[in-house]
Amino acid sequence: MARAHAVTHVKWKIKKDDFVRIIAGRDRGKQGKVLRVFPEEGRLTVERIHMIKRHTRASQNRQQGGIIEREGTIHISNVMLICTKCGRGVRIGYRMLEDGNKVRVCRRCDEVLDK
C-alpha cells in the first residue's frame, strides 16, 4: 500500500527571502517574500499571502485570547520565483561558477539569482 506522506528526497529550488509570484489558488497573481520553507512537506509561507484566522484561548504565554490572523502555508508547486532582472516569474536552472560554487540561474535571461 502507498503511504500518504511527502517525499523528502526532492531538492526544492526556492529558498527563504526569495521573491515569488503565486500562480495558483485564491491568491493567484500576488507577489511576496518567502518567510519560511518546510522542505519535508513541500510547503512554504509567503509574507501577507494565504492569510488564515486562528481562534486562540488566553494562556500563560498569551494574556488575551481572540482571533489572530497569520500566514498559512502554500504548496511549493503553486509559486514561481521572480527574477530580479526580468521582473517576472521564471523557471530556475543551475550553473557551476569558476570558483566551484553551484548557483541558481534564470532560464529566461541567464541572470544569477543567488547573491
C-alpha positions as MATLAB code, in Angstrom:
seq = 'MARAHAVTHVKWKIKKDDFVRIIAGRDRGKQGKVLRVFPEEGRLTVERIHMIKRHTRASQNRQQGGIIEREGTIHISNVMLICTKCGRGVRIGYRMLEDGNKVRVCRRCDEVLDK';
ca = [
       0.000    0.000    0.000;
       1.182    3.523   -0.728;
       1.865    5.862    2.148;
       0.316    9.305    2.347;
       3.372   11.357    3.293;
       5.556   13.834    1.442;
       8.663   12.781   -0.450;
      11.743   14.013    1.416;
      14.451   13.416   -1.185;
      13.277   16.163   -3.563;
      15.539   19.247   -3.813;
      13.381   22.371   -3.755;
      14.640   25.348   -5.755;
      13.005   28.115   -3.694;
      14.649   29.403   -0.527;
      13.901   31.796    2.329;
      13.943   35.542    1.395;
      13.229   34.833   -2.314;
      10.525   36.900   -4.010;
       7.842   34.703   -5.541;
       4.612   35.070   -7.531;
       1.590   32.911   -6.689;
       0.476   31.034   -9.824;
      -2.475   29.033   -8.457;
      -5.116   29.298   -5.770;
      -7.135   32.139   -4.303;
      -4.105   34.472   -4.171;
      -3.074   33.928   -7.807;
      -1.120   36.877   -9.248;
       0.061   38.239   -5.893;
       3.739   38.544   -5.009;
       5.625   38.330   -1.747;
       8.755   37.356    0.137;
       9.226   33.779    1.356;
       9.287   33.746    5.171;
       9.763   30.016    5.851;
      10.250   26.861    3.802;
       9.117   23.431    5.016;
      11.048   21.037    2.722;
       9.673   17.884    4.372;
       6.101   18.872    3.491;
       6.945   20.688    0.247;
       5.248   23.858    1.509;
       6.262   27.426    2.264;
       4.982   30.601    3.917;
       4.820   33.850    1.923;
       4.505   37.284    3.515;
       0.848   38.543    3.589;
      -0.344   35.669    1.331;
      -2.932   32.995    2.247;
      -3.947   34.732    5.477;
      -5.831   32.465    7.879;
      -7.709   33.237   11.077;
      -6.738   31.309   14.198;
      -9.101   31.321   17.186;
      -6.971   31.239   20.335;
      -7.711   30.958   24.016;
      -5.926   33.083   26.634;
      -2.997   31.242   28.258;
       0.240   31.823   30.195;
       2.088   32.847   27.033;
      -0.759   34.883   25.517;
      -2.623   37.018   28.047;
      -5.508   37.852   25.728;
      -7.413   35.386   23.566;
      -9.182   36.182   20.316;
      -8.892   35.789   16.581;
      -5.336   36.034   15.285;
      -4.634   36.450   11.594;
      -1.441   34.891   10.243;
       0.059   33.463    7.063;
      -0.828   29.903    6.128;
       1.344   27.563    4.096;
       1.201   27.181    0.311;
       2.377   24.211   -1.696;
       5.697   24.939   -3.369;
       4.329   23.987   -6.807;
       1.939   26.958   -6.639;
       4.693   29.604   -6.644;
       7.264   30.826   -9.180;
      10.497   32.609   -8.381;
      10.673   36.222   -9.616;
      13.893   37.113  -11.449;
      15.395   40.445  -10.374;
      16.386   41.319  -13.959;
      13.276   40.054  -15.829;
      10.827   41.125  -13.126;
       8.560   38.149  -13.853;
       8.074   34.564  -12.736;
      10.754   32.316  -14.225;
      11.975   28.751  -14.206;
      15.208   28.036  -12.410;
      18.341   26.309  -13.632;
      21.736   25.647  -12.079;
      25.259   26.523  -13.153;
      28.714   25.932  -11.717;
      30.852   29.073  -11.352;
      34.616   29.228  -11.926;
      35.255   29.130   -8.160;
      33.316   25.841   -7.907;
      30.090   27.222   -6.395;
      26.748   25.973   -7.693;
      24.269   28.846   -8.212;
      20.677   29.199   -9.370;
      20.175   30.981  -12.702;
      17.171   32.397  -14.540;
      16.273   30.221  -17.534;
      14.876   33.250  -19.396;
      17.728   35.810  -19.145;
      20.611   33.726  -17.706;
      20.927   36.042  -14.663;
      22.488   34.561  -11.490;
      19.751   34.523   -8.803;
      21.895   33.723   -5.751;
      23.610   36.624   -4.046;
];
